[in-house]
Each structure stands twice: as C-alpha cells, then as structure tokens.
Amino acid sequence: MADKPSRALVLFGDGLAPAIRSEHIHLHSLAAKALCGFLSLPYAPPSEIDDERVVREFALLIDAFDPSLISGNLENQEKQSNFLISERFMGMRAALFSDHPSLASFAARLGFTVMGLSKGGQEVTSYLGFVGGKAPENHFDVVFLHAGEGEELDYDIGYLNNLVGNILQEAQCRSETGSSLHLSVVMSYGKVPADLVKDISIPRPRPPCQGGSNLSKLIPRQSYTLRGEDPRENVRHNHPMLVAQWQNAVTRRDAVQSFSFHDFKENGANLVIPADRFLHEIAFKVWKAPKYGA
C-alpha cells in the first residue's frame, strides 16, 4: 500500500482501437511497461445512434449508467445527486476534457469540471497538481481526457500517442509525477455492427456439460459475467475496451509488448473486468474507495 494517494489520469480513445498502428511507438512503449487487459461492455440498444453510444459507454466507465440521467430527463434531483462523483467516491474531485457536447453536458450533471480539449493540450498533468515535477495540494483526484469518435481518427490517435510519450518522459524523470501519477489508457472500438465478424472476442464462458452432468457445476463463471452473485444477462464478449494501466515503479508488468487486442489477449495479466467496475479500481488508487475485488 502506498504511503499517500495517487492522482489518476485516464486517456479515453473513443473508437480509436482499430486506428493504432506500428508507428504509434509511445502507446506500444506504455503497453510494454503496463498491466494490460479488457473492459467488457453490454450490447448496444438496437436503435442507438453514435452520439448516444459515446455518453452510454462513458457512463459505464464511471458506473453511472441510468437512461434518464443520460438523456437529461431525470426530474428527481435527489436521485441525480446520488450519481454525483463526489457523493459516490468520498469527495472525489474529477475533471473531463472533451469536445463532445452531449458527453460534456452529462459529465457536468455528475459534478465533473468540464473543459474543452484545447484547454488541456500537453499540460493535462498540471490539472492533477503536477507542475514542474512537484505536486501542490490544489488539484483534481482524477482527470479524464476523451478523444476520438469523430472523423479525424488519425489525428486523434496521433495526439494521444504524443501525449503518452510526453507523460512517460515526465514521469520517468524522478519527479513526484513519477511516484504519484497513475495512468490508464483506454481504447474502444466505437460502434460495433451486429453482424461484424467476431474475430476480436474475449474467451466466452464454457457452456454447461451436456446430459446434465454434475461436472458443469465445478466450472466457475468468470467474474466479469457476474454482478455480485447474480449473472449479468447482457455481456458482449466481442470488441471489449482495451486498457493499459501504469504507475512508475508501482505497476507489475505482464508480457505484453504492443498495444493490440491480440497481444493483450495472449499476454495480458489483467484479464477482463466489467467496464462499470473501472472507476472503482481507479478510486482505490486515489484513496477514494475501498478495494474492489481480490
């Protein structure tokens, strides 16, 4: 256990997973240093448009999925206050950089400080309190940066790649940034057509043995298919989010060498967790929640 809380930066590449190529060296360098795995998602509603998908998937990442809250039609203010980030996570101070209007509006309703990407630039770590390698007290606990989803995927993935490179360089210079910054890079596939060939699929739970064999009871369900003791009925086993998490001299490495689905699947050590558990893990790192899971 660390002797002080970390500050967390989450770079969310919305729909950018297919755009990662060999020349994005900083993303691959991060994956080689990080603990890598997947965040499973539910299936999208059949009538969902992409603008709605962006907000829904972010809502899942922060465990705040509620249709009326997402649509902005939640009339019960008391219920809305239950979703405030500071109420759910011990006074957590959170910020979001995004140029997506619907996402910005949604995050603001949950108590995020929202800023456009142009204000974030390459100095995003300063909003976590890291200035000149030092960490003053006035800072956010968690900063999300959302990029992608639009038509400039090559620009967006290049932007995130360069940003990761700058962060790695800053964090490895023996500054307080290096010891206190917990970095997560999440890459999603965006809108996934229902008839898409499912060659990007995490291992499915084994079906029960035929013939009513009692041996089927000895095969445990994978934890990402459960909510508590109850099975999740709507788990999409294909096209999960890819997540690489790193903190200098803290994170245990796995055998991943590139930021890719197949490398994560073969060599990642973090396996699969539901997307709605992601922020609970981050909150633990910044001392705003008890440990989730093992």
Secondary structure by P-SEA (a helix, b strand, c coil): cccbbbbbbbbbbccccccccccaaaaaaaaaacbbbbbbbccccccccaaaaaaaaaaaaaccccccccccccccaaaaaaacccccccbbbbbbbcccaaaaaaaaaacccccccccccccccccccccccccccccccbbbbbbccccaaaaaaaaaaaaaaaaaaaaaccccccccbbbbbbbbbcccccccccccccccccccccccccccccccccccccccccccccccccccbbbbbbccccccccccccccaaaaaaccccccccccaaaaaaaaaacccccccc
